[in-house]
Amino acid sequence: MEIGIDSFAARFSENAGTAISDKDAMVQLLERIEHADHSNLDIFGIGEHHRKGFLDSAPTLILAAAAARTKRIKLTSAVTVLSAIDPVRAFQNFATLDLISNGRAEMVVGRGSFTDAFPLFGYSLQDYDELFTEKLDLLLKIRENEFVTWSGKFRPALKNQPVYPRPLQDPFPVWLGVGGTPQSFVRAGMLGLPLMVAIIGGETHRFRPLIDLYREAGLKAGHSPEKLKVGLHSLGYVANTTEEAIDGFYPGYAASMTNIGKERGWPPMTKQRFLDQMGPKGALLVGSVEEVAEKVLRHADALGGISRLTFQMDSAALTHEKLMESIGLIGTRLKPLIL
């Protein structure tokens, strides 16, 4: 199982007492990616958001800067909001990153958990699914063919048009990032794409029927079981003790989830709901090294096996120092317990 970190480049620092500049926040983020590489983690992903408080609107630039400072860690998006970007440009950006990183780049493509990109780039939410379906089709065509002939509804057609540069990896790794829509799981299986499942709440084992749908669709489409990888993106934080993890993670997490809840109609986050999510079946991977390692193994078993797990810690407004410490613990102490 590959273990890594996903970051939304969130500039949260209120719990540190003083706000920091965007420049300093970016410096710290690159330090964390470099530390993840030194700590023997396998993956570092950068999300894509277009709202205040997040510095990841241009994730490939961050990943390219990280590529120059790292040696072995894979660098991926988490996720690329494919619905709101031209697939030709997305492929060119990541192909360039693959060359810069000597074959360490990947993409996780999806529709994103926020809708800010749609009006920003002139797209209608009424075309939410149709946009993604068409653009994913074009992206995969470009991945498979140097010269592309293609037509669709939302961009001009391509007629035997070459797309450069070509990435070092062939085929270039493209994962499909999904939430909880059955159609998304089936689509990933039919296409034979590895699946990255974002589970940010509820009980992780409840996603097993959807993952079974993915595997069944993939096998029915003729893809080998080895090709049908499942990754898990989870909110989490590892500390030396459970109490330290709770004290560090809960305040910022509660504030963040309560604010998001105001947009989406969720109730405010309470301490009891948080503790429930920390329970044996809950989605949060928060606790001591040993406690979280045991939970990861339970989740993997409940889902029929997983190939990748990424921790997303940005939502808790943790300080840079706490994030650095947690990354080190995940790489040097937790990872060996689950391999």
Secondary structure, 3 states (H helix, E strand, C coil): CEEEEEECCECCCHHHCCCCCHHHHHHHHHHHHHHHHHCCCCEEEECCCCCCCECCCCHHHHHHHHHCCCCCCEEEECCEEHHHCCHHHHHHHHHHHHHHCCCCEEEEEECCCCCCHHHHCCCCHHHHHHHHHHHHHHHHHHHHCCEEEECCCCCCCEEEEECCCCCCCCCCCEEEEECCCHHHHHHHHHHCCCEEEEECCCEHHHHHHHHHHHHHHHHHCCCCHHHCCEEEEEEEEEECCHHHHHHHHHHHHHHHHHHHHHHHCCCCCCHHHHHHHCCCCECCEEEEHHHHHHHHHHHHHHCCCCCEEEEECHHHCCCHHHHHHHHHHHHHHHHHHHC
